[in-house]
């Protein structure tokens, strides 16, 4: 049950409270540490899937934990960024509502025996969100770069992908429902 892949995913979940705690005391040092931890957690998101497939460690626990870990990490960081005034609340609301809507639709689809795997747009969304949140966590200038501005630009791209991938997921699920009703 707790193979390497699942342990990496669980490790990602356990970084969330540490990152949130660091964000409660925002300064150059804690912001840098939070960004480093977020980066490490994001890398484990890629690694757990690779390990699970290569070592044949795909489990039901992993299928449950992996998307949950992503949502906990991204959602918690976004909420803290709103709390700090570093990200507008409306962006966080849209991103979290999309995640809840897709998760709810997945549950309904599974109940009907339908499975719609994450597509390339959903994966691009997750990567783009991670690339946005890293610089936003840094927030301060390091090496003459305004990381907050960089993260904000990437976040707007991530927001577009979030809405687009959510709409695409709903459309594809609708097509599957229609084809199964006939």
Secondary structure, 3 states (H helix, E strand, C coil): CCCHHHHHHHHHHHHHHHHHHHHCCCCHHHHHHHHHHHHHHHHHHHHHHHHHHHCCCCCHHHHHHHHHHHHHHHHHHHHHHHHCCCCCHHHHHHHHHHHHHHHHHHHHHHHCCCCCCCCHHHHHHHHHHHHHHHHHHHCCEECCEEHHHHHHHHHHHHHHHHHHHHHHHHHHHHHHHHHHHC
